[in-house]
């Protein structure tokens, strides 16, 4: 429900895409975001809390605009 509210608000403000970082090792988060329509981008970086792990930038395209 929180994600839906955030997506609705961002879309109402004209956001065409919504981005988030997801730890590559967090399979539950990946499953949740994929279910919501997010897709992986090609951008990755070291996880700030554990630089030995990586995270991927994900994107949800909206109907705004």
PDB file of N, H, CA, C and O in Angstrom:
ATOM      1  N   UNK A   1       0.820  -1.183   0.000  1.00  0.00           N
ATOM      2  CA  UNK A   1       0.000   0.000   0.000  1.00  0.00           C
ATOM      3  C   UNK A   1       0.875   1.262   0.000  1.00  0.00           C
ATOM      4  O   UNK A   1       0.552   2.241  -0.672  1.00  0.00           O
ATOM      5  N   UNK A   2       1.971   1.236   0.746  1.00  0.00           N
ATOM      6  H   UNK A   2       2.233   0.440   1.292  1.00  0.00           H
ATOM      7  CA  UNK A   2       2.865   2.394   0.785  1.00  0.00           C
ATOM      8  C   UNK A   2       3.464   2.655  -0.594  1.00  0.00           C
ATOM      9  O   UNK A   2       3.520   3.803  -1.035  1.00  0.00           O
ATOM     10  N   UNK A   3       3.910   1.608  -1.275  1.00  0.00           N
ATOM     11  H   UNK A   3       3.864   0.675  -0.916  1.00  0.00           H
ATOM     12  CA  UNK A   3       4.478   1.781  -2.609  1.00  0.00           C
ATOM     13  C   UNK A   3       3.426   2.316  -3.576  1.00  0.00           C
ATOM     14  O   UNK A   3       3.709   3.216  -4.366  1.00  0.00           O
ATOM     15  N   UNK A   4       2.220   1.769  -3.517  1.00  0.00           N
ATOM     16  H   UNK A   4       1.989   1.038  -2.874  1.00  0.00           H
ATOM     17  CA  UNK A   4       1.143   2.253  -4.394  1.00  0.00           C
ATOM     18  C   UNK A   4       0.889   3.747  -4.192  1.00  0.00           C
ATOM     19  O   UNK A   4       0.724   4.489  -5.160  1.00  0.00           O
ATOM     20  N   UNK A   5       0.860   4.180  -2.948  1.00  0.00           N
ATOM     21  H   UNK A   5       0.994   3.578  -2.161  1.00  0.00           H
ATOM     22  CA  UNK A   5       0.632   5.587  -2.639  1.00  0.00           C
ATOM     23  C   UNK A   5       1.770   6.449  -3.179  1.00  0.00           C
ATOM     24  O   UNK A   5       1.532   7.508  -3.760  1.00  0.00           O
ATOM     25  N   UNK A   6       3.001   5.994  -2.985  1.00  0.00           N
ATOM     26  H   UNK A   6       3.194   5.134  -2.512  1.00  0.00           H
ATOM     27  CA  UNK A   6       4.153   6.749  -3.491  1.00  0.00           C
ATOM     28  C   UNK A   6       4.122   6.830  -5.013  1.00  0.00           C
ATOM     29  O   UNK A   6       4.379   7.893  -5.579  1.00  0.00           O
ATOM     30  N   UNK A   7       3.813   5.729  -5.680  1.00  0.00           N
ATOM     31  H   UNK A   7       3.604   4.866  -5.220  1.00  0.00           H
ATOM     32  CA  UNK A   7       3.757   5.712  -7.144  1.00  0.00           C
ATOM     33  C   UNK A   7       2.655   6.646  -7.638  1.00  0.00           C
ATOM     34  O   UNK A   7       2.860   7.399  -8.590  1.00  0.00           O
ATOM     35  N   UNK A   8       1.495   6.599  -7.000  1.00  0.00           N
ATOM     36  H   UNK A   8       1.328   5.987  -6.227  1.00  0.00           H
ATOM     37  CA  UNK A   8       0.396   7.478  -7.401  1.00  0.00           C
ATOM     38  C   UNK A   8       0.777   8.943  -7.239  1.00  0.00           C
ATOM     39  O   UNK A   8       0.500   9.761  -8.116  1.00  0.00           O
ATOM     40  N   UNK A   9       1.413   9.276  -6.117  1.00  0.00           N
ATOM     41  H   UNK A   9       1.638   8.611  -5.404  1.00  0.00           H
ATOM     42  CA  UNK A   9       1.792  10.666  -5.885  1.00  0.00           C
ATOM     43  C   UNK A   9       2.855  11.115  -6.882  1.00  0.00           C
ATOM     44  O   UNK A   9       2.737  12.190  -7.471  1.00  0.00           O
ATOM     45  N   UNK A  10       3.890  10.304  -7.075  1.00  0.00           N
ATOM     46  H   UNK A  10       3.986   9.431  -6.596  1.00  0.00           H
ATOM     47  CA  UNK A  10       4.945  10.670  -8.021  1.00  0.00           C
ATOM     48  C   UNK A  10       4.397  10.823  -9.436  1.00  0.00           C
ATOM     49  O   UNK A  10       4.800  11.729 -10.165  1.00  0.00           O
ATOM     50  N   UNK A  11       3.486   9.946  -9.821  1.00  0.00           N
ATOM     51  H   UNK A  11       3.159   9.210  -9.228  1.00  0.00           H
ATOM     52  CA  UNK A  11       2.869  10.040 -11.139  1.00  0.00           C
ATOM     53  C   UNK A  11       2.051  11.331 -11.256  1.00  0.00           C
ATOM     54  O   UNK A  11       2.079  11.997 -12.291  1.00  0.00           O
ATOM     55  N   UNK A  12       1.327  11.676 -10.194  1.00  0.00           N
ATOM     56  H   UNK A  12       1.304  11.135  -9.354  1.00  0.00           H
ATOM     57  CA  UNK A  12       0.525  12.910 -10.225  1.00  0.00           C
ATOM     58  C   UNK A  12       1.404  14.148 -10.321  1.00  0.00           C
ATOM     59  O   UNK A  12       0.948  15.201 -10.767  1.00  0.00           O
ATOM     60  N   UNK A  13       2.665  14.029  -9.903  1.00  0.00           N
ATOM     61  H   UNK A  13       3.036  13.174  -9.540  1.00  0.00           H
ATOM     62  CA  UNK A  13       3.614  15.133  -9.985  1.00  0.00           C
ATOM     63  C   UNK A  13       4.355  15.150 -11.319  1.00  0.00           C
ATOM     64  O   UNK A  13       5.213  16.003 -11.551  1.00  0.00           O
ATOM     65  N   UNK A  14       4.013  14.190 -12.205  1.00  0.00           N
ATOM     66  H   UNK A  14       3.317  13.498 -12.017  1.00  0.00           H
ATOM     67  CA  UNK A  14       4.605  14.162 -13.536  1.00  0.00           C
ATOM     68  C   UNK A  14       5.781  13.226 -13.725  1.00  0.00           C
ATOM     69  O   UNK A  14       6.421  13.239 -14.777  1.00  0.00           O
ATOM     70  N   UNK A  15       6.073  12.415 -12.723  1.00  0.00           N
ATOM     71  H   UNK A  15       5.553  12.404 -11.869  1.00  0.00           H
ATOM     72  CA  UNK A  15       7.196  11.481 -12.866  1.00  0.00           C
ATOM     73  C   UNK A  15       6.911  10.475 -13.975  1.00  0.00           C
ATOM     74  O   UNK A  15       5.855   9.843 -14.001  1.00  0.00           O
ATOM     75  N   UNK A  16       7.846  10.342 -14.869  1.00  0.00           N
ATOM     76  H   UNK A  16       8.703  10.856 -14.849  1.00  0.00           H
ATOM     77  CA  UNK A  16       7.705   9.375 -15.963  1.00  0.00           C
ATOM     78  C   UNK A  16       8.344   8.039 -15.617  1.00  0.00           C
ATOM     79  O   UNK A  16       7.973   7.001 -16.166  1.00  0.00           O
ATOM     80  N   UNK A  17       9.300   8.073 -14.712  1.00  0.00           N
ATOM     81  H   UNK A  17       9.602   8.915 -14.267  1.00  0.00           H
ATOM     82  CA  UNK A  17       9.954   6.850 -14.236  1.00  0.00           C
ATOM     83  C   UNK A  17      10.233   7.003 -12.751  1.00  0.00           C
ATOM     84  O   UNK A  17      10.472   8.107 -12.262  1.00  0.00           O
ATOM     85  N   UNK A  18      10.201   5.885 -12.041  1.00  0.00           N
ATOM     86  H   UNK A  18      10.006   4.988 -12.439  1.00  0.00           H
ATOM     87  CA  UNK A  18      10.504   5.846 -10.609  1.00  0.00           C
ATOM     88  C   UNK A  18      11.644   4.860 -10.442  1.00  0.00           C
ATOM     89  O   UNK A  18      11.628   3.771 -11.017  1.00  0.00           O
ATOM     90  N   UNK A  19      12.629   5.246  -9.653  1.00  0.00           N
ATOM     91  H   UNK A  19      12.641   6.130  -9.185  1.00  0.00           H
ATOM     92  CA  UNK A  19      13.829   4.432  -9.485  1.00  0.00           C
ATOM     93  C   UNK A  19      14.023   4.035  -8.032  1.00  0.00           C
ATOM     94  O   UNK A  19      13.600   4.745  -7.119  1.00  0.00           O
ATOM     95  N   UNK A  20      14.664   2.900  -7.828  1.00  0.00           N
ATOM     96  H   UNK A  20      15.008   2.323  -8.569  1.00  0.00           H
ATOM     97  CA  UNK A  20      15.027   2.441  -6.484  1.00  0.00           C
ATOM     98  C   UNK A  20      16.238   1.530  -6.608  1.00  0.00           C
ATOM     99  O   UNK A  20      16.455   0.909  -7.648  1.00  0.00           O
ATOM    100  N   UNK A  21      17.016   1.455  -5.552  1.00  0.00           N
ATOM    101  H   UNK A  21      16.840   1.959  -4.707  1.00  0.00           H
ATOM    102  CA  UNK A  21      18.147   0.526  -5.502  1.00  0.00           C
ATOM    103  C   UNK A  21      17.720  -0.708  -4.720  1.00  0.00           C
ATOM    104  O   UNK A  21      17.051  -0.597  -3.693  1.00  0.00           O
ATOM    105  N   UNK A  22      18.110  -1.895  -5.211  1.00  0.00           N
ATOM    106  H   UNK A  22      18.653  -1.985  -6.045  1.00  0.00           H
ATOM    107  CA  UNK A  22      17.790  -3.146  -4.534  1.00  0.00           C
ATOM    108  C   UNK A  22      19.053  -3.986  -4.428  1.00  0.00           C
ATOM    109  O   UNK A  22      19.761  -4.202  -5.412  1.00  0.00           O
ATOM    110  N   UNK A  23      19.323  -4.457  -3.210  1.00  0.00           N
ATOM    111  H   UNK A  23      18.748  -4.282  -2.410  1.00  0.00           H
ATOM    112  CA  UNK A  23      20.485  -5.335  -3.004  1.00  0.00           C
ATOM    113  C   UNK A  23      20.310  -6.608  -3.839  1.00  0.00           C
ATOM    114  O   UNK A  23      19.248  -7.230  -3.827  1.00  0.00           O
ATOM    115  N   UNK A  24      21.352  -6.977  -4.551  1.00  0.00           N
ATOM    116  H   UNK A  24      22.215  -6.472  -4.561  1.00  0.00           H
ATOM    117  CA  UNK A  24      21.270  -8.152  -5.418  1.00  0.00           C
ATOM    118  C   UNK A  24      20.957  -9.432  -4.643  1.00  0.00           C
ATOM    119  O   UNK A  24      20.372 -10.363  -5.197  1.00  0.00           O
ATOM    120  N   UNK A  25      21.336  -9.484  -3.383  1.00  0.00           N
ATOM    121  H   UNK A  25      21.811  -8.728  -2.933  1.00  0.00           H
ATOM    122  CA  UNK A  25      21.109 -10.681  -2.573  1.00  0.00           C
ATOM    123  C   UNK A  25      19.719 -10.729  -1.926  1.00  0.00           C
ATOM    124  O   UNK A  25      19.379 -11.716  -1.275  1.00  0.00           O
ATOM    125  N   UNK A  26      18.911  -9.671  -2.098  1.00  0.00           N
ATOM    126  H   UNK A  26      19.187  -8.869  -2.627  1.00  0.00           H
ATOM    127  CA  UNK A  26      17.606  -9.599  -1.441  1.00  0.00           C
ATOM    128  C   UNK A  26      16.514 -10.141  -2.376  1.00  0.00           C
ATOM    129  O   UNK A  26      15.825  -9.376  -3.051  1.00  0.00           O
ATOM    130  N   UNK A  27      16.373 -11.447  -2.402  1.00  0.00           N
ATOM    131  H   UNK A  27      16.933 -12.069  -1.854  1.00  0.00           H
ATOM    132  CA  UNK A  27      15.434 -12.087  -3.336  1.00  0.00           C
ATOM    133  C   UNK A  27      13.979 -11.722  -3.042  1.00  0.00           C
ATOM    134  O   UNK A  27      13.170 -11.651  -3.968  1.00  0.00           O
ATOM    135  N   UNK A  28      13.636 -11.493  -1.799  1.00  0.00           N
ATOM    136  H   UNK A  28      14.293 -11.551  -1.048  1.00  0.00           H
ATOM    137  CA  UNK A  28      12.255 -11.111  -1.469  1.00  0.00           C
ATOM    138  C   UNK A  28      11.923  -9.728  -2.019  1.00  0.00           C
ATOM    139  O   UNK A  28      10.832  -9.512  -2.547  1.00  0.00           O
ATOM    140  N   UNK A  29      12.859  -8.798  -1.896  1.00  0.00           N
ATOM    141  H   UNK A  29      13.746  -8.974  -1.467  1.00  0.00           H
ATOM    142  CA  UNK A  29      12.641  -7.454  -2.436  1.00  0.00           C
ATOM    143  C   UNK A  29      12.547  -7.512  -3.958  1.00  0.00           C
ATOM    144  O   UNK A  29      11.687  -6.862  -4.554  1.00  0.00           O
ATOM    145  N   UNK A  30      13.425  -8.287  -4.587  1.00  0.00           N
ATOM    146  H   UNK A  30      14.122  -8.815  -4.103  1.00  0.00           H
ATOM    147  CA  UNK A  30      13.375  -8.432  -6.041  1.00  0.00           C
ATOM    148  C   UNK A  30      12.020  -8.965  -6.489  1.00  0.00           C
ATOM    149  O   UNK A  30      11.433  -8.445  -7.438  1.00  0.00           O
ATOM    150  N   UNK A  31      11.524  -9.984  -5.823  1.00  0.00           N
ATOM    151  H   UNK A  31      12.000 -10.406  -5.051  1.00  0.00           H
ATOM    152  CA  UNK A  31      10.230 -10.571  -6.192  1.00  0.00           C
ATOM    153  C   UNK A  31       9.113  -9.541  -6.033  1.00  0.00           C
ATOM    154  O   UNK A  31       8.235  -9.437  -6.890  1.00  0.00           O
ATOM    155  N   UNK A  32       9.146  -8.784  -4.941  1.00  0.00           N
ATOM    156  H   UNK A  32       9.859  -8.869  -4.245  1.00  0.00           H
ATOM    157  CA  UNK A  32       8.121  -7.769  -4.700  1.00  0.00           C
ATOM    158  C   UNK A  32       8.138  -6.703  -5.790  1.00  0.00           C
ATOM    159  O   UNK A  32       7.106  -6.402  -6.389  1.00  0.00           O
ATOM    160  N   UNK A  33       9.313  -6.135  -6.042  1.00  0.00           N
ATOM    161  H   UNK A  33      10.151  -6.379  -5.554  1.00  0.00           H
ATOM    162  CA  UNK A  33       9.400  -5.053  -7.029  1.00  0.00           C
ATOM    163  C   UNK A  33       9.059  -5.535  -8.434  1.00  0.00           C
ATOM    164  O   UNK A  33       8.408  -4.811  -9.187  1.00  0.00           O
ATOM    165  N   UNK A  34       9.479  -6.723  -8.796  1.00  0.00           N
ATOM    166  H   UNK A  34      10.009  -7.311  -8.183  1.00  0.00           H
ATOM    167  CA  UNK A  34       9.118  -7.263 -10.118  1.00  0.00           C
ATOM    168  C   UNK A  34       7.608  -7.419 -10.234  1.00  0.00           C
ATOM    169  O   UNK A  34       7.025  -7.131 -11.279  1.00  0.00           O
ATOM    170  N   UNK A  35       6.982  -7.873  -9.165  1.00  0.00           N
ATOM    171  H   UNK A  35       7.456  -8.107  -8.315  1.00  0.00           H
ATOM    172  CA  UNK A  35       5.526  -8.031  -9.159  1.00  0.00           C
ATOM    173  C   UNK A  35       4.833  -6.679  -9.367  1.00  0.00           C
ATOM    174  O   UNK A  35       3.737  -6.616  -9.923  1.00  0.00           O
ATOM    175  N   UNK A  36       5.477  -5.611  -8.919  1.00  0.00           N
ATOM    176  H   UNK A  36       6.368  -5.662  -8.468  1.00  0.00           H
ATOM    177  CA  UNK A  36       4.914  -4.268  -9.056  1.00  0.00           C
ATOM    178  C   UNK A  36       5.220  -3.642 -10.416  1.00  0.00           C
ATOM    179  O   UNK A  36       4.731  -2.554 -10.721  1.00  0.00           O
ATOM    180  N   UNK A  37       6.022  -4.319 -11.231  1.00  0.00           N
ATOM    181  H   UNK A  37       6.420  -5.202 -10.984  1.00  0.00           H
ATOM    182  CA  UNK A  37       6.319  -3.830 -12.569  1.00  0.00           C
ATOM    183  C   UNK A  37       7.689  -3.202 -12.755  1.00  0.00           C
ATOM    184  O   UNK A  37       7.995  -2.721 -13.846  1.00  0.00           O
ATOM    185  N   UNK A  38       8.516  -3.192 -11.727  1.00  0.00           N
ATOM    186  H   UNK A  38       8.266  -3.582 -10.841  1.00  0.00           H
ATOM    187  CA  UNK A  38       9.865  -2.652 -11.847  1.00  0.00           C
ATOM    188  C   UNK A  38      10.732  -3.592 -12.672  1.00  0.00           C
ATOM    189  O   UNK A  38      10.535  -4.807 -12.658  1.00  0.00           O
ATOM    190  N   UNK A  39      11.691  -3.023 -13.389  1.00  0.00           N
ATOM    191  H   UNK A  39      11.852  -2.036 -13.401  1.00  0.00           H
ATOM    192  CA  UNK A  39      12.658  -3.797 -14.165  1.00  0.00           C
ATOM    193  C   UNK A  39      14.061  -3.319 -13.813  1.00  0.00           C
ATOM    194  O   UNK A  39      14.260  -2.170 -13.416  1.00  0.00           O
ATOM    195  N   UNK A  40      15.019  -4.211 -13.964  1.00  0.00           N
ATOM    196  H   UNK A  40      14.857  -5.144 -14.286  1.00  0.00           H
ATOM    197  CA  UNK A  40      16.411  -3.869 -13.672  1.00  0.00           C
ATOM    198  C   UNK A  40      16.972  -2.975 -14.765  1.00  0.00           C
ATOM    199  O   UNK A  40      16.651  -3.132 -15.943  1.00  0.00           O
ATOM    200  N   UNK A  41      17.816  -2.036 -14.358  1.00  0.00           N
ATOM    201  H   UNK A  41      18.077  -1.908 -13.401  1.00  0.00           H
ATOM    202  CA  UNK A  41      18.592  -1.246 -15.313  1.00  0.00           C
ATOM    203  C   UNK A  41      19.972  -1.894 -15.388  1.00  0.00           C
ATOM    204  O   UNK A  41      20.225  -2.899 -14.723  1.00  0.00           O
ATOM    205  N   UNK A  42      20.842  -1.336 -16.176  1.00  0.00           N
ATOM    206  H   UNK A  42      20.637  -0.520 -16.716  1.00  0.00           H
ATOM    207  CA  UNK A  42      22.212  -1.851 -16.275  1.00  0.00           C
ATOM    208  C   UNK A  42      23.133  -1.253 -15.215  1.00  0.00           C
ATOM    209  O   UNK A  42      24.321  -1.571 -15.171  1.00  0.00           O
ATOM    210  N   UNK A  43      22.589  -0.392 -14.368  1.00  0.00           N
ATOM    211  H   UNK A  43      21.624  -0.134 -14.405  1.00  0.00           H
ATOM    212  CA  UNK A  43      23.420   0.306 -13.390  1.00  0.00           C
ATOM    213  C   UNK A  43      23.512  -0.468 -12.079  1.00  0.00           C
ATOM    214  O   UNK A  43      22.495  -0.842 -11.495  1.00  0.00           O
ATOM    215  N   UNK A  44      24.741  -0.702 -11.625  1.00  0.00           N
ATOM    216  H   UNK A  44      25.567  -0.398 -12.100  1.00  0.00           H
ATOM    217  CA  UNK A  44      24.993  -1.371 -10.352  1.00  0.00           C
ATOM    218  C   UNK A  44      26.042  -0.585  -9.576  1.00  0.00           C
ATOM    219  O   UNK A  44      26.774   0.235 -10.131  1.00  0.00           O
ATOM    220  N   UNK A  45      26.091  -0.859  -8.287  1.00  0.00           N
ATOM    221  H   UNK A  45      25.497  -1.525  -7.837  1.00  0.00           H
ATOM    222  CA  UNK A  45      27.103  -0.235  -7.436  1.00  0.00           C
ATOM    223  C   UNK A  45      27.285  -1.099  -6.199  1.00  0.00           C
ATOM    224  O   UNK A  45      26.492  -2.002  -5.931  1.00  0.00           O
ATOM    225  N   UNK A  46      28.339  -0.810  -5.453  1.00  0.00           N
ATOM    226  H   UNK A  46      28.983  -0.077  -5.671  1.00  0.00           H
ATOM    227  CA  UNK A  46      28.562  -1.499  -4.191  1.00  0.00           C
ATOM    228  C   UNK A  46      27.479  -1.077  -3.202  1.00  0.00           C
ATOM    229  O   UNK A  46      27.077   0.086  -3.165  1.00  0.00           O
ATOM    230  N   UNK A  47      27.025  -2.014  -2.419  1.00  0.00           N
ATOM    231  H   UNK A  47      27.352  -2.958  -2.448  1.00  0.00           H
ATOM    232  CA  UNK A  47      26.024  -1.733  -1.391  1.00  0.00           C
ATOM    233  C   UNK A  47      26.679  -0.864  -0.309  1.00  0.00           C
ATOM    234  O   UNK A  47      27.681  -1.277   0.274  1.00  0.00           O
ATOM    235  N   UNK A  48      26.134   0.332  -0.026  1.00  0.00           N
ATOM    236  H   UNK A  48      25.320   0.668  -0.499  1.00  0.00           H
ATOM    237  CA  UNK A  48      26.787   1.228   0.938  1.00  0.00           C
ATOM    238  C   UNK A  48      27.022   0.599   2.318  1.00  0.00           C
ATOM    239  O   UNK A  48      28.039   0.870   2.957  1.00  0.00           O
ATOM    240  N   UNK A  49      26.101  -0.225   2.768  1.00  0.00           N
ATOM    241  H   UNK A  49      25.275  -0.445   2.249  1.00  0.00           H
ATOM    242  CA  UNK A  49      26.243  -0.827   4.094  1.00  0.00           C
ATOM    243  C   UNK A  49      27.171  -2.034   4.107  1.00  0.00           C
ATOM    244  O   UNK A  49      27.593  -2.482   5.173  1.00  0.00           O
ATOM    245  N   UNK A  50      27.493  -2.566   2.918  1.00  0.00           N
ATOM    246  H   UNK A  50      27.151  -2.202   2.052  1.00  0.00           H
ATOM    247  CA  UNK A  50      28.393  -3.715   2.812  1.00  0.00           C
ATOM    248  C   UNK A  50      29.016  -3.702   1.421  1.00  0.00           C
ATOM    249  O   UNK A  50      28.491  -4.341   0.509  1.00  0.00           O
ATOM    250  N   UNK A  51      30.118  -2.991   1.242  1.00  0.00           N
ATOM    251  H   UNK A  51      30.544  -2.472   1.982  1.00  0.00           H
ATOM    252  CA  UNK A  51      30.726  -2.840  -0.080  1.00  0.00           C
ATOM    253  C   UNK A  51      31.130  -4.155  -0.751  1.00  0.00           C
ATOM    254  O   UNK A  51      31.430  -4.164  -1.945  1.00  0.00           O
ATOM    255  N   UNK A  52      31.144  -5.251  -0.016  1.00  0.00           N
ATOM    256  H   UNK A  52      30.901  -5.244   0.954  1.00  0.00           H
ATOM    257  CA  UNK A  52      31.451  -6.550  -0.619  1.00  0.00           C
ATOM    258  C   UNK A  52      30.273  -7.069  -1.442  1.00  0.00           C
ATOM    259  O   UNK A  52      30.437  -7.981  -2.252  1.00  0.00           O
ATOM    260  N   UNK A  53      29.092  -6.493  -1.240  1.00  0.00           N
ATOM    261  H   UNK A  53      28.959  -5.752  -0.582  1.00  0.00           H
ATOM    262  CA  UNK A  53      27.897  -6.878  -1.991  1.00  0.00           C
ATOM    263  C   UNK A  53      27.532  -5.760  -2.958  1.00  0.00           C
ATOM    264  O   UNK A  53      28.018  -4.636  -2.837  1.00  0.00           O
ATOM    265  N   UNK A  54      26.669  -6.084  -3.921  1.00  0.00           N
ATOM    266  H   UNK A  54      26.274  -6.998  -4.019  1.00  0.00           H
ATOM    267  CA  UNK A  54      26.267  -5.076  -4.898  1.00  0.00           C
ATOM    268  C   UNK A  54      24.758  -4.881  -4.876  1.00  0.00           C
ATOM    269  O   UNK A  54      24.008  -5.695  -4.337  1.00  0.00           O
ATOM    270  N   UNK A  55      24.346  -3.786  -5.473  1.00  0.00           N
ATOM    271  H   UNK A  55      24.955  -3.125  -5.910  1.00  0.00           H
ATOM    272  CA  UNK A  55      22.934  -3.482  -5.632  1.00  0.00           C
ATOM    273  C   UNK A  55      22.696  -2.990  -7.050  1.00  0.00           C
ATOM    274  O   UNK A  55      23.608  -2.498  -7.714  1.00  0.00           O
ATOM    275  N   UNK A  56      21.458  -3.130  -7.499  1.00  0.00           N
ATOM    276  H   UNK A  56      20.717  -3.529  -6.959  1.00  0.00           H
ATOM    277  CA  UNK A  56      21.077  -2.774  -8.862  1.00  0.00           C
ATOM    278  C   UNK A  56      19.994  -1.707  -8.827  1.00  0.00           C
ATOM    279  O   UNK A  56      19.090  -1.751  -7.994  1.00  0.00           O
ATOM    280  N   UNK A  57      20.095  -0.753  -9.734  1.00  0.00           N
ATOM    281  H   UNK A  57      20.830  -0.717 -10.411  1.00  0.00           H
ATOM    282  CA  UNK A  57      19.069   0.276  -9.874  1.00  0.00           C
ATOM    283  C   UNK A  57      17.912  -0.308 -10.680  1.00  0.00           C
ATOM    284  O   UNK A  57      18.118  -0.874 -11.754  1.00  0.00           O
ATOM    285  N   UNK A  58      16.699  -0.167 -10.156  1.00  0.00           N
ATOM    286  H   UNK A  58      16.532   0.293  -9.284  1.00  0.00           H
ATOM    287  CA  UNK A  58      15.503  -0.654 -10.847  1.00  0.00           C
ATOM    288  C   UNK A  58      14.640   0.529 -11.247  1.00  0.00           C
ATOM    289  O   UNK A  58      14.763   1.620 -10.689  1.00  0.00           O
ATOM    290  N   UNK A  59      13.749   0.301 -12.236  1.00  0.00           N
ATOM    291  H   UNK A  59      13.648  -0.584 -12.689  1.00  0.00           H
ATOM    292  CA  UNK A  59      12.953   1.397 -12.782  1.00  0.00           C
ATOM    293  C   UNK A  59      11.522   0.928 -13.038  1.00  0.00           C
ATOM    294  O   UNK A  59      11.281  -0.193 -13.487  1.00  0.00           O
ATOM    295  N   UNK A  60      10.587   1.819 -12.738  1.00  0.00           N
ATOM    296  H   UNK A  60      10.783   2.730 -12.373  1.00  0.00           H
ATOM    297  CA  UNK A  60       9.185   1.614 -13.078  1.00  0.00           C
ATOM    298  C   UNK A  60       8.769   2.786 -13.951  1.00  0.00           C
ATOM    299  O   UNK A  60       8.814   3.931 -13.502  1.00  0.00           O
ATOM    300  N   UNK A  61       8.366   2.525 -15.185  1.00  0.00           N
ATOM    301  H   UNK A  61       8.329   1.594 -15.550  1.00  0.00           H
ATOM    302  CA  UNK A  61       7.867   3.576 -16.063  1.00  0.00           C
ATOM    303  C   UNK A  61       6.398   3.798 -15.749  1.00  0.00           C
ATOM    304  O   UNK A  61       5.643   2.844 -15.563  1.00  0.00           O
ATOM    305  N   UNK A  62       5.993   5.080 -15.691  1.00  0.00           N
ATOM    306  H   UNK A  62       6.607   5.854 -15.842  1.00  0.00           H
ATOM    307  CA  UNK A  62       4.624   5.423 -15.355  1.00  0.00           C
ATOM    308  C   UNK A  62       3.887   5.877 -16.615  1.00  0.00           C
ATOM    309  O   UNK A  62       4.468   5.949 -17.697  1.00  0.00           O
ATOM    310  N   UNK A  63       2.621   6.176 -16.458  1.00  0.00           N
ATOM    311  H   UNK A  63       2.149   6.117 -15.579  1.00  0.00           H
ATOM    312  CA  UNK A  63       1.814   6.675 -17.557  1.00  0.00           C
ATOM    313  C   UNK A  63       1.788   8.198 -17.601  1.00  0.00           C
ATOM    314  O   UNK A  63       1.062   8.783 -18.405  1.00  0.00           O
ATOM    315  N   UNK A  64       2.576   8.844 -16.741  1.00  0.00           N
ATOM    316  H   UNK A  64       3.166   8.369 -16.089  1.00  0.00           H
ATOM    317  CA  UNK A  64       2.590  10.317 -16.693  1.00  0.00           C
ATOM    318  C   UNK A  64       3.190  10.876 -17.971  1.00  0.00           C
ATOM    319  O   UNK A  64       4.010  10.239 -18.630  1.00  0.00           O
ATOM    320  N   UNK A  65       2.761  12.073 -18.298  1.00  0.00           N
ATOM    321  H   UNK A  65       2.094  12.591 -17.762  1.00  0.00           H
ATOM    322  CA  UNK A  65       3.349  12.763 -19.433  1.00  0.00           C
ATOM    323  C   UNK A  65       2.619  12.441 -20.670  1.00  0.00           C
ATOM    324  O   UNK A  65       2.972  12.934 -21.741  1.00  0.00           O
TER     325      UNK A  65
END
